[in-house]
């Protein structure tokens, strides 16, 4: 469910950024997401949500400092991702983002000292091959992977997204397993609030003084759709990650199945080009994810 919703989120984001200013769009996304979770934060202390999946646990700075760092990591990824997506085809961005499970797996190996088995090595190599082939497909549309800074932004966003995934597992894992043991609703609710504050500062200090010389902002209902789909997708993601023995490598892999939805949107609604070659590249990514899944069982 998270993967399907995330694919819709990416597609609405592409539409929201069309000829639009990035910073105010991102600010509104964080604002609407915060408003979605604010009622849960306010209702939880009174006990109205006790025992429900929407209850937000309370905690002091000792816990919130971890959530602030989460907000910084995610917001950095989003800023790079939003600028990159605005200037690149969705059928290029989707497959690049789909390589995140490989980065998560490699990161988990480095952090937890695990080793790749044969199946996982095949999955990693297929993902690398798909990325190289995708660069070839991009050249047909005038996109040079080596010299296009929008590509670097998308890759940077994917790397930070992988870091965020590893950090999520650390936040949710019980203290006995070496994690922080934070409540999932506490993480999702408050990191949206913190991101909104950070984006508000960026809007006021960086964008507003020069907004007349930059790309103008215009309202689009797809901006609201971005927040709704992302909030629902993240809710499903955090819920699955909070379950006992949840493996971030598997969760991240399934979640990146969202690329199928976003690729479909790019083909049907944005009428993007060179779809046959990109579809083959995407198939390699998905095949690599299957090998990762087999190797992680």
N, C-alpha and C positions, 0 to 999 in steps of 0.2 A: 504493500500500500504506500509506503514511504517513497519507493522508487517511482511509482506511477505519479504521485503528487509532485515529486521533485522534477519530473519531466515537464509537467504542466507549469511549474514555477519557472523553469528555465525559458520556456516558450513565452510566457507572459512577460518575463523580464526583457527578452529581446524586443517585444512589441513596445513595452514601456519606454525603452531607451531610444526608440526610433526618432532621430532628429530632436533629441531631448537632452537637457542638461543632466549629467550623471549625479552630481552631489545632491541636489534637491530630491531627485527620484529615490536615491538611497536613503536620505533622511526620512522621507515619507514612509518608505518601507519599514524602517526601524520604528517609526512612530506608531504606525498601524499595528505592527506586531506587538509593541509594548501595550497598546490599548486592549488588545485581545487578551493578554495575560494579566493585566492590572486587576480585574475583578477577582481572579483567583488569589492574588497576593493579598488583597484587602479582606476577602471573606475567610481565608484560612485561619487567622488568629482567633476568630470567634468560635471555631469548632464546627462551622456549617459544612465544611468539606472533609471532615475527619473520615478516614476509611475509604475515600473515593480516589480515583486515579488523577483527580485534578487538585488534590491537596498540596500546598506549597509549604515545605518545612521552613522553620525560622532558624536563624544563625547569625553570629556576629562577624566581625571583620576577619576572624581566623578562617572562616569559610568563604566569605565574600571576596577575599583577595584572589582566590583561585578563579572565581567567576569573572572578575575584572580582567584577568589575564586571558581567559577564554574569549571575552568580548574583543580584546585587542587583536588576538590571532584571527578570529573570524572576520572582523571588520577590515583588517588588512587584506585578507583573501578576497572579500567582497569588492573592495575598492579596485583592486587589480582586475578582478573578474568582470566587473561592470564596465570598466573602460574598454577592456579587451573585447567583450561581447558586443559592445555598441558598434565596433568597427570591423568585426569579422563575421562570416556566415555561421549560422547555428550548426550547420552540418560539419563545420571544422571544429568549433568550440566543444561540441558534445563528445566526440571521440577523444579529444585531448583530456577532457575532464574524466572520461571513463578509465584513464590510466591511473587514477588515484588509488584504487585498491592495490596496485603493484607497489606504489610508493608507501602505502600503509604497511604492507607485508614486509618490505625491506626495512622500514623504520622499526617495525616490531622485532625484526631479527637483530638489528643493531642495539635496540633498547633492552630486549629481554634475552639476548644471546642465543636465539634459536638458529637452526640451520635449515636451508632450503632442501627439500627432497626433489627427486627427478621431476615429478609432476609440476611442482611449483616453479622449477627452473624453466620448464617448457612454457608455462603460463607467462612468466616474466619475459622470455625471449619473444613470444608472440606479441606481447604488448609493445615491446621495443620495435619489432618489425612493423607493426601497424602504424606506429608514430612516424617512422621513416617513410612509409608508403603514403601516409597522410600528407607529409611535407611535399611529396611529389604531386599529389592531387591539388594541393594548394597553389603550386606554381602555375597550374593551368588557369587559375583565377587571378594571377598577378601577386600571389602571397608568397614571399620568400621567407621561409622559416628561420634562416640564419640571420636575416637583417631586418625583419619586421618586429618593431617593438611591441605591437599589439599581441603578437604570438608570445613574446617573452612575458607579457603581463598575464596571459591565460595560463602559461606554464607556472609562473610564480603563484598564481591563485590556486592552482592544483596542488602545488607543493605545500602551501600553507594550509589548504584544506585537508591534506593528509596528516599534517602536524596536528591539526585540530581534532581529527578522528582519533589519533593516538592519545591525545590529551583527554578526550572524552572518556575513553576507557579508564584512564588513570583516575579521573574525577569520580566515576561511578563505581569503580572496584572497591570492595570493602577494605577497611583498614587492615584486616587480617591477611589480605592478599597483596598488601603493599600499596593500595590506593588511598584515596581521600574519603570515600564513602559518602559523597554528597547525594542529596535527594535530586532526582532527575527533573522534577518540576521546578525546584529551586534554581537549578542551573539554567533551564530554558527561559523561565520567567525573568530572572534578574539579568541575564546576559543581554536580553533584548532591551531592558531598561538602560543598562550602561551604554550599550551601543547607540541608543537614541540620544543620550547626553553627549557622547563623543561626536556624533554626526551633527548635532545641533551646533556645537562649537565650531566644527569645520564649515558648516553652512554660513555662520555669522562672520567668522574671521577670514575665511579663504574665498568663498564663492560670492557672497553678497557684495563686497566692495568692488568686484570686477565683473559682476554679472551682466552689465550692459555691453561689455566687450567680448563676451563668450557666447556659447550656444544658449539660446533662450530656453526657459522652462515652460512647458505647457502641460496642463492636466490631462491625464488619460485614466480611464477606469481600469485599465490593465495594471496600473500601479497598485490599486487595492487588491487585485487578483494575485499579484506577486506575494503580498503579505499573507493573504489567506492560505494560499497553497504552500508557502514555505512553513508557516506555523504548523499546519496540519502534518506536513512531511516530517518536520523536526520532532513533533510530538510522537509520531509513530517510531521514529528512529531512536529517540531517547528511551522510549518505553522498551523497545526490543533490547537495547544495550544494557538496560538495568536488570534484565532477567538473569538469574543465576547461570554461570558458565557461558555467558554470551561471548562469542569470539569477534573482536573488532575486525579481523581480516575477512570473516564471512559476512558480517553485517555490512561493512563498507562495500564489499563486492556486490552484494545483492542490491544495495542502494544505488550503485552506479548503473544498474539496469535502466535507470531513468533515461539514459542516452537513446534508448529505442523510441521513447515517447517524443523527446525533443527533436530527434532526427526526423520523425514523421511529421512534426509540425513544420520543420524547416523545408521539407519537401512539398507538403500540401498547401501551406498557408503563406510561406515566404518565397515559394517558387525558386529555391536556390539551385545552383547549377552543378554539373559534373557528379550527379548522384550515384551513378553506377560504380565509379571508382571509389567514392567515399563509402558506399555500402559495403564494398569488399573490405575496406580498411576497418570499418566498424565490426564486420563479422570476425575479423582477426582478433579484435579487442575482446569481443564476447567469448570467442573460443578460448582465449587466454584466461578469462575469468572462470570458465568451466574447469580448466586444468588447475587453476588455483584452488577452486572448491574441492576438486577430487583430492588434491595434495594436502589440503588442510583438514580433511576428515579424520 
